[in-house]
Amino acid sequence: MTDTTTTDKIARLERDNAELQGMVLATGVILTQLLQTICRRDLNPQAYAGRVMNNAREAIEGFAAQAGTDPVMKERALKAVQQYEDQIRSVLAV
């Protein structure tokens, strides 16, 4: 059986986690909207989106190698880049 202190700490962690997830969601939506707007202004929006995402992947790889990042964090970051790329490309003209 858990004591009240442990239960309170777990509840606080769950609230903190929910708040962080909300911030991540809002940040992702805003970032996607900004990238879509920027890509649409380019003469070749699909290629521009590809360059932005490739640069992001390279930056993640470089940061992970230099900082000794947790492999799970690196993998999730790369998956997030792919998610953004898929979302952006889905609304851009071909």
MARTORLO-778443 format. One record per residue (C-alpha): residue number from 0; residue in one letter; z negated, x, y negated. Coordinates in nm, 2 decimals. Example, Ala and Ser with C-alpha at 12.3 -4.5 7.8 and 13.67 -1.06 7.14 Angstrom:
<drenros>
@i=0	aa=A	w=-0.78	u=1.23	v=0.45 $
@i=1	aa=S	w=-0.71	u=1.37	v=0.11 $
</drenros>
This chain:
<drenros>
@i=0	aa=M	w=0.00	u=0.00	v=0.00 $
@i=1	aa=T	w=0.09	u=0.14	v=-0.34 $
@i=2	aa=D	w=-0.16	u=0.14	v=-0.63 $
@i=3	aa=T	w=-0.10	u=-0.02	v=-0.97 $
@i=4	aa=T	w=-0.02	u=0.31	v=-1.13 $
@i=5	aa=T	w=0.26	u=0.39	v=-0.89 $
@i=6	aa=T	w=0.40	u=0.03	v=-0.92 $
@i=7	aa=D	w=0.39	u=0.06	v=-1.30 $
@i=8	aa=K	w=0.57	u=0.39	v=-1.29 $
@i=9	aa=I	w=0.84	u=0.25	v=-1.05 $
@i=10	aa=A	w=0.89	u=-0.05	v=-1.28 $
@i=11	aa=R	w=0.92	u=0.18	v=-1.58 $
@i=12	aa=L	w=1.18	u=0.39	v=-1.40 $
@i=13	aa=E	w=1.38	u=0.08	v=-1.31 $
@i=14	aa=R	w=1.38	u=-0.04	v=-1.67 $
@i=15	aa=D	w=1.48	u=0.31	v=-1.79 $
@i=16	aa=N	w=1.76	u=0.32	v=-1.53 $
@i=17	aa=A	w=1.88	u=-0.02	v=-1.64 $
@i=18	aa=E	w=1.89	u=0.08	v=-2.00 $
@i=19	aa=L	w=2.08	u=0.40	v=-1.92 $
@i=20	aa=Q	w=2.33	u=0.21	v=-1.71 $
@i=21	aa=G	w=2.38	u=-0.03	v=-2.01 $
@i=22	aa=M	w=2.44	u=0.27	v=-2.24 $
@i=23	aa=V	w=2.68	u=0.43	v=-1.99 $
@i=24	aa=L	w=2.88	u=0.10	v=-1.96 $
@i=25	aa=A	w=2.90	u=0.06	v=-2.34 $
@i=26	aa=T	w=3.01	u=0.42	v=-2.38 $
@i=27	aa=G	w=3.27	u=0.39	v=-2.11 $
@i=28	aa=V	w=3.42	u=0.08	v=-2.26 $
@i=29	aa=I	w=3.43	u=0.23	v=-2.61 $
@i=30	aa=L	w=3.58	u=0.55	v=-2.48 $
@i=31	aa=T	w=3.84	u=0.37	v=-2.28 $
@i=32	aa=Q	w=3.94	u=0.16	v=-2.58 $
@i=33	aa=L	w=3.96	u=0.47	v=-2.81 $
@i=34	aa=L	w=4.17	u=0.66	v=-2.55 $
@i=35	aa=Q	w=4.41	u=0.37	v=-2.51 $
@i=36	aa=T	w=4.46	u=0.34	v=-2.88 $
@i=37	aa=I	w=4.53	u=0.72	v=-2.91 $
@i=38	aa=C	w=4.76	u=0.72	v=-2.62 $
@i=39	aa=R	w=4.96	u=0.43	v=-2.75 $
@i=40	aa=R	w=5.04	u=0.62	v=-3.06 $
@i=41	aa=D	w=5.21	u=0.90	v=-2.87 $
@i=42	aa=L	w=5.59	u=0.90	v=-2.79 $
@i=43	aa=N	w=5.51	u=0.93	v=-2.42 $
@i=44	aa=P	w=5.17	u=0.76	v=-2.37 $
@i=45	aa=Q	w=5.16	u=0.81	v=-2.00 $
@i=46	aa=A	w=5.21	u=1.19	v=-2.03 $
@i=47	aa=Y	w=4.96	u=1.21	v=-2.31 $
@i=48	aa=A	w=4.70	u=1.02	v=-2.10 $
@i=49	aa=G	w=4.77	u=1.26	v=-1.81 $
@i=50	aa=R	w=4.72	u=1.57	v=-2.03 $
@i=51	aa=V	w=4.39	u=1.43	v=-2.17 $
@i=52	aa=M	w=4.26	u=1.36	v=-1.82 $
@i=53	aa=N	w=4.38	u=1.70	v=-1.68 $
@i=54	aa=N	w=4.20	u=1.87	v=-1.97 $
@i=55	aa=A	w=3.89	u=1.67	v=-1.89 $
@i=56	aa=R	w=3.91	u=1.77	v=-1.52 $
@i=57	aa=E	w=3.95	u=2.14	v=-1.61 $
@i=58	aa=A	w=3.65	u=2.11	v=-1.85 $
@i=59	aa=I	w=3.43	u=1.96	v=-1.58 $
@i=60	aa=E	w=3.54	u=2.23	v=-1.33 $
@i=61	aa=G	w=3.47	u=2.50	v=-1.58 $
@i=62	aa=F	w=3.13	u=2.36	v=-1.68 $
@i=63	aa=A	w=3.03	u=2.31	v=-1.32 $
@i=64	aa=A	w=3.12	u=2.67	v=-1.23 $
@i=65	aa=Q	w=2.95	u=2.82	v=-1.53 $
@i=66	aa=A	w=2.63	u=2.61	v=-1.52 $
@i=67	aa=G	w=2.59	u=2.58	v=-1.14 $
@i=68	aa=T	w=2.60	u=2.20	v=-1.16 $
@i=69	aa=D	w=2.48	u=1.98	v=-0.88 $
@i=70	aa=P	w=2.79	u=1.90	v=-0.66 $
@i=71	aa=V	w=2.71	u=1.53	v=-0.67 $
@i=72	aa=M	w=2.71	u=1.53	v=-1.05 $
@i=73	aa=K	w=3.04	u=1.72	v=-1.05 $
@i=74	aa=E	w=3.20	u=1.48	v=-0.80 $
@i=75	aa=R	w=3.08	u=1.18	v=-0.99 $
@i=76	aa=A	w=3.22	u=1.32	v=-1.32 $
@i=77	aa=L	w=3.56	u=1.38	v=-1.16 $
@i=78	aa=K	w=3.56	u=1.03	v=-1.02 $
@i=79	aa=A	w=3.48	u=0.89	v=-1.36 $
@i=80	aa=V	w=3.77	u=1.08	v=-1.51 $
@i=81	aa=Q	w=3.99	u=0.92	v=-1.25 $
@i=82	aa=Q	w=3.85	u=0.57	v=-1.33 $
@i=83	aa=Y	w=3.92	u=0.62	v=-1.70 $
@i=84	aa=E	w=4.27	u=0.74	v=-1.62 $
@i=85	aa=D	w=4.35	u=0.44	v=-1.40 $
@i=86	aa=Q	w=4.21	u=0.20	v=-1.66 $
@i=87	aa=I	w=4.41	u=0.36	v=-1.94 $
@i=88	aa=R	w=4.74	u=0.39	v=-1.75 $
@i=89	aa=S	w=4.71	u=0.03	v=-1.64 $
@i=90	aa=V	w=4.76	u=-0.09	v=-2.00 $
@i=91	aa=L	w=5.01	u=0.17	v=-2.13 $
@i=92	aa=A	w=5.38	u=0.12	v=-2.14 $
@i=93	aa=V	w=5.57	u=0.30	v=-1.87 $
</drenros>
